[in-house]
Amino acid sequence: MTELTRRNTMKLMSAALAAGVSFSILPRKAFSAGSITVLNWQGYGTDEAWSIKAFTEKTGIAVVHDYYSSESEMLTKLRTNPGAYDLVVLNAARCAQAASEDLLQPIDFSKVPNAATVDEALRSNPNFSKDGKGFAVPWVWGMTSLAIREGMPVPDSYAVLADPAYKGRVAMDDDPIINIGVGALMSGQDINDPKDLAAVKTALKSIKPNVKLLWSTEDQWNKSFAAKEFDLSLFWSGGSVRSKRNSKLPVQFVVPKEGGIGWVDGLGIPASAPNAEGALAFANWMIDPVFYVEWATKVGAPASSNSAALAALPADDLSRQVHKPEYLKTMGIMSALPDDRREAFNNAWQEVKAFYAE
């Protein structure tokens, strides 16, 4: 990992300023005796050593981490450890749940100046809000959509998955929530609450002649695509960037007219946070273009919620090309599902898979 030196920082800022991007400045050492504890997945952006070093040198705030291995564990830690955490990374769907349980406090956006250039489609997402107040700073996002072998016709609809031209050449993500979402889009419904599951299943079953593979890991996808087992697939936006940049695969990520199936992670402040002000300063740093460009280009990162940060990436950067701001206008964001609906989605997908196997 490349250390974020003063020279690198100034180079990044100069390049972005030349492109018309403005940067906020981290607060001076107002909290020199303070520290914050961040709750997150391990190895997911907030615990980059070079970033923490730069932040602490600028603000005097020490940053320590605790980790979770599932979103349910994250919620349990928030419920059972009041006062232990200052900042938590949580998916938009889980943010709505945490806010409903009063586990989070409203965000004082006046102390997160970089949020001024966070895309409004993300800031206004209902999963991040309650009673007109925001309960998380949108941080990063990504989506599932179509990936096609370069040189083939670029599809404009998920209907292409059932096109006879791709007989035996389609790969589907073996995820019930994603597939029900795709079936919902194919049948003109809401990805989070399709009212006609029969129509969803009919749409998915229409793909049967084309389905070659149900994949479950990025490594499996890469190996099968490299072996030319399929040409068209559901795939992750970030996965397509890694497949092309790291594995040199000829893949093109495409978002059709129905939009992608999106996810957003946010930065929340627990209701009992001992150092909410320090946590807000760190949240501001996490969406700062200086941090993001270094993270994205040297380590690899999802798309930043901050349009100024995405604009600061090199013009030929694959993540910038894949995560176009206009995609946010059509992207449906996955929300928390009640247990009965999640079970119905799982059962529907199992029925479709059994049909594929016949």
Backbone hydrogen bonds, N-H to C=O, Kabsch-Sander energy under -0.5 kcal/mol:
donor,donor_aa,acceptor,acceptor_aa,energy
5,T,3,E,-1.6
9,T,5,T,-2.7
10,M,6,R,-2.5
11,K,7,R,-2.2
12,L,8,N,-2.6
13,M,9,T,-2.6
14,S,10,M,-2.8
15,A,11,K,-2.4
16,A,12,L,-2.3
17,L,13,M,-2.8
18,A,14,S,-2.2
19,A,15,A,-1.1
20,G,17,L,-1.5
21,V,16,A,-2.8
30,A,28,R,-3.4
31,F,59,T,-1.1
32,S,29,K,-0.6
34,G,31,F,-2.6
36,I,62,A,-2.6
38,V,36,I,-0.5
38,V,64,V,-2.8
39,L,87,L,-2.6
40,N,38,V,-0.6
40,N,66,D,-1.8
44,Y,41,W,-1.1
45,G,43,G,-0.6
46,T,44,Y,-2.3
48,E,45,G,-1.3
52,I,48,E,-2.4
53,K,49,A,-2.3
54,A,50,W,-2.0
55,F,51,S,-2.6
56,T,52,I,-2.9
57,E,53,K,-2.4
58,K,54,A,-1.6
59,T,55,F,-2.6
60,G,56,T,-2.7
62,A,34,G,-1.9
62,A,60,G,-0.6
64,V,36,I,-2.6
66,D,38,V,-2.6
68,Y,40,N,-1.3
74,M,70,S,-1.8
75,L,71,E,-2.0
76,T,72,S,-2.1
77,K,73,E,-2.5
78,L,74,M,-2.0
79,R,75,L,-2.3
80,T,76,T,-2.4
81,N,77,K,-1.2
84,A,81,N,-2.0
86,D,37,T,-2.8
87,L,37,T,-1.7
88,V,268,G,-2.5
89,V,39,L,-2.5
90,L,88,V,-0.5
90,L,266,G,-2.2
92,A,264,V,-2.7
95,C,91,N,-2.3
96,A,92,A,-1.8
97,Q,93,A,-1.2
98,A,94,R,-2.9
99,A,95,C,-2.9
100,S,96,A,-1.8
101,E,97,Q,-1.1
102,D,99,A,-1.6
103,L,98,A,-2.6
105,Q,269,I,-2.6
107,I,134,G,-3.1
109,F,107,I,-1.2
111,K,108,D,-2.1
112,V,109,F,-1.6
115,A,112,V,-2.2
116,A,113,P,-1.7
117,T,114,N,-1.5
118,V,115,A,-1.6
119,D,305,S,-2.4
122,L,119,D,-1.4
123,R,119,D,-2.1
124,S,120,E,-2.4
125,N,122,L,-1.2
128,F,125,N,-2.0
129,S,126,P,-1.1
130,K,133,K,-2.2
133,K,130,K,-1.8
135,F,128,F,-3.6
137,V,267,L,-2.4
139,W,265,D,-2.8
140,V,265,D,-1.3
141,W,303,A,-2.4
142,G,263,W,-1.8
144,T,261,I,-2.3
145,S,235,F,-2.5
146,L,254,V,-1.9
147,A,233,S,-2.7
148,I,252,Q,-2.5
149,R,231,D,-2.0
150,E,250,P,-3.0
152,M,149,R,-1.7
160,V,157,S,-1.7
161,L,158,Y,-2.0
162,A,159,A,-1.8
163,D,160,V,-1.6
166,Y,163,D,-2.5
167,K,164,P,-1.5
168,G,209,P,-0.9
169,R,166,Y,-2.5
170,V,210,N,-2.6
171,A,232,L,-2.2
172,M,213,L,-2.8
174,D,215,W,-3.1
175,D,173,D,-2.6
179,N,175,D,-2.5
180,I,176,P,-2.4
181,G,177,I,-1.8
182,V,178,I,-2.3
183,G,179,N,-2.8
184,A,180,I,-2.4
185,L,181,G,-2.3
186,M,182,V,-2.6
187,S,183,G,-1.3
188,G,185,L,-1.3
189,Q,184,A,-3.7
197,L,195,K,-0.6
200,V,196,D,-1.5
201,K,197,L,-2.7
202,T,198,A,-2.2
203,A,199,A,-2.2
204,L,200,V,-2.3
205,K,201,K,-2.7
206,S,202,T,-1.4
207,I,204,L,-1.3
208,K,205,K,-1.5
210,N,207,I,-2.4
211,V,207,I,-0.9
211,V,208,K,-1.0
212,K,170,V,-3.6
213,L,170,V,-1.4
215,W,172,M,-2.1
215,W,213,L,-0.6
221,W,217,T,-2.2
222,N,218,E,-2.8
223,K,219,D,-2.4
224,S,220,Q,-2.4
225,F,221,W,-2.6
226,A,222,N,-2.6
227,A,223,K,-1.6
228,K,225,F,-1.6
229,E,224,S,-2.6
231,D,169,R,-2.5
232,L,169,R,-2.1
233,S,147,A,-2.1
234,L,171,A,-1.7
235,F,145,S,-2.4
237,S,143,M,-2.9
240,S,236,W,-2.1
241,V,237,S,-1.5
242,R,238,G,-2.2
243,S,239,G,-2.8
244,K,240,S,-2.0
245,R,241,V,-3.0
246,N,242,R,-2.5
247,S,242,R,-1.3
249,L,243,S,-2.2
251,V,249,L,-2.1
252,Q,148,I,-2.6
254,V,146,L,-3.4
257,K,156,D,-2.5
259,G,256,P,-1.8
261,I,144,T,-2.5
262,G,260,G,-0.8
262,G,332,G,-3.7
263,W,142,G,-2.3
265,D,140,V,-2.8
266,G,90,L,-3.2
267,L,137,V,-2.0
268,G,88,V,-3.1
268,G,266,G,-0.6
269,I,105,Q,-0.5
271,A,103,L,-2.3
273,A,270,P,-2.0
276,A,273,A,-0.6
279,A,275,N,-2.1
280,L,276,A,-2.3
281,A,277,E,-1.7
282,F,278,G,-1.9
283,A,279,A,-2.6
284,N,280,L,-2.2
285,W,281,A,-1.6
286,M,282,F,-2.2
287,I,283,A,-1.0
288,D,285,W,-1.3
292,Y,288,D,-2.6
293,V,289,P,-2.6
294,E,290,V,-1.4
295,W,291,F,-2.5
296,A,292,Y,-3.4
297,T,293,V,-2.3
298,K,294,E,-2.0
299,V,294,E,-0.5
299,V,295,W,-1.6
300,G,295,W,-3.0
303,A,141,W,-1.9
305,S,139,W,-2.9
307,S,117,T,-2.1
307,S,305,S,-0.7
308,A,117,T,-0.5
309,A,306,N,-0.7
310,L,306,N,-2.0
311,A,307,S,-2.2
312,A,308,A,-0.9
313,L,310,L,-1.2
317,D,314,P,-2.1
321,Q,317,D,-1.9
322,V,318,L,-2.4
323,H,319,S,-2.5
324,K,322,V,-1.3
327,Y,324,K,-2.0
328,L,325,P,-1.4
329,K,326,E,-1.1
330,T,326,E,-0.5
330,T,327,Y,-0.8
331,M,327,Y,-1.4
332,G,260,G,-2.3
334,M,262,G,-2.9
342,R,338,P,-2.5
343,E,339,D,-2.4
344,A,340,D,-1.9
345,F,341,R,-2.5
346,N,342,R,-2.5
347,N,343,E,-2.7
348,A,344,A,-2.3
349,W,345,F,-2.4
350,Q,346,N,-2.3
351,E,347,N,-2.0
352,V,348,A,-2.1
353,K,349,W,-2.8
354,A,350,Q,-2.2
355,F,351,E,-1.8
356,Y,352,V,-2.4
357,A,353,K,-1.7
358,E,354,A,-0.7
358,E,355,F,-0.8
